[in-house]
Amino acid sequence: MNENKRYETQVINDEILEKLSLENRYKLINDNLRTVLNDAQFAFLKQAQDFCVNYERENNITHGPNEDVYDWYPDFGKEGYITRQHSFECIDLNYEEYGMVIDFMRMLAIDSFDPQFAMGTGATDICVNPINAHHDNVSIRLKALKELVTGKETGCLLITEPERGSDAVHQLTLCEEQEDGSFILNGEKIFNTNAPKAKWAVAYATAEKGNGNVMGQFLINTSWEGWSCQRIGIPWVPKLYIGREVLQNLRIPKEYVLGGVGKGREHLFEGLIPERIAIAVRCISECWGALSHAIIYANMRRQFDKEILLFQGVGFSLADLWAKTTALSVSVLKFAEIYDEKFEKYEGNLPDHISRSMVPLASQYKYNCANLSKKVCYEAANLMGGAGVCDNTLMYDYMNISRILEVIGGTKHIQQLIMSRGLRNMFKNL
């Protein structure tokens, strides 16, 4: 197989493959979103899309199996497309366009470019956020932050453990404080995207097994003695490196402690809202990526002497998926706008009553968007027939990742648990 080919055997004819170009898929997405985005939002979306189109063309990227998505990080980071949730003035980047909404636009562009690459940048993003929130102007933390944001290095977040999946609070990984303010970490983490490739990791550990009230938060350089990581085989994302880590007498110097004993839980929960909204945004982006493929294909593929879109079974089904995606896109956009407004008003420190209200809301969006993404990506591929499940397009990635997105960041059942507790808390306030 040619190293630069997307597929092993061509299934879709040349005319349709050409029409399924990244540029055309962007045009279709933009026609849907230009009426709900303001000028600044749409301009940034177009800017990111133009970069992706040019980058794909100039580097002869086919998104084939032999390409390493991690090679693209420095180039995207140089343009500010690894994360845009913050302005990052503390590391002299001073992005003018930033926030949850702008990061939504970034993800819309990046996910259509390459879904696996987009998922990897999302994992770096959730490593960036706690460092940005708790760097305290410590030089090594600022160095790590800049390397991650600019794409010079990749990052990962270590929460999940082999025996602690969705239960993120009652962790078993131990942290033992030393006289000089450093900590010794011992334990295991698992299912951490980017970990085998990452230079920087943010990890949680507890001073007492199973006690969430004595958790700490730590920045780790993965070159240190005491860190070991093995890659886990996740066939749905063959280009991503997802790890199982063993921390054995891993010493964390004092300046790498983002939150000491008793601060870890607080830091963990402050990141839940942006993390879950970021996953919801990725799910919406997956929907648009899958829909753009299926709509173009259904308008060109002919069977029984007419385009298959004109058959009710195809056209009506696509219309239903389209309508649901548009509606949820607008809803997530509105939440992101409100979050940005509150975040700016309170200078990054949301009051407890607002944060508590937003947590179940973020779970609702993560839950609904993941559910819709799973449905849209599968149904869109199904409507394309064999063309939707072969390796000629990115549809295979969309189907696979849409299922993973329902698991990461808390499974759908955990989101239901959070939402049900939210209902209980609302009742208690009556």
C-alpha angles and dihedrals in degrees: 000000000000108000092227097049122107093210141033097221125017112240103162118066121252095251094056094041090053091050089050090065120139090248093056093046089053090051091054093049092047093052087058099045106036091086094055100040124079120232096266094048093048092045092055091046090053091046092054092044092051090052091051094048092050093043092052092049098043094048096040091236114179098169088237125159096265098057119102109221090198089068089069097058099090093049094048091042091053088060094044097252100126092076137347102177091114139026091237094212088157089071095038097253095116098187110200094202112052145127138085093303095050090047086053088057091047092053093047089057098040096045094056088048093054125339096203092050089049091053090052093052088051090058091052088048094060089049090052097052100065092044090050091049096047108027091115087197091288105158098226092050091050090049091053091046094052094046090053098044093047093048096243088124136015127233142203139197120229113207109116119080131193091253097029111059114151091002096088096165105057096059127174100204106106131218120196118194118225129211092256092055095259123122135223115218126202126175147069134277129189146189094030113157115228093008097126089051099035127109093190130046133177111211138184124215137163135229089222125033113255095005110119093185092072099047123134133200121225141186113222132196102211092214090072123111110259096043119107127165135185125195116245118217109240104170092195092066106032094167096053124084111224118179151205110211132200117200108197117179087328109178117217112198116226095253090058094058106107093180127005128217109317095022099076097080092049091049091046094055095044088062096050097083098053091039094054094042089050089054090048089052090050090050091052089048089052089053093053092045092053094042093050089056095046096044093051092044095048091051092055107032110093126203128163089012098301142072110278091232087072092064110091093227090062104028097045092045092052090047090055093050090046094051093049093047093050093049095049091044090058091046094051090045090055092050090049090051091051092047091052091048093051093042091055094042093053094037094243096311108101113202114250095248092054094043092049090052093048096051096071089039090055088049090052091054094045090048097047097040093049091048092049093045092053090051097043096047094048096042093045090052090046091054089054091055116204090350089065097056102039127087097257094097140022092263092102089058092048093052092048100043093044088063093047091051090062089060105040121080090027124330121261090262091055089051089051089050091052091047093049090051088050089057089050092051091049090054092049089057093059 
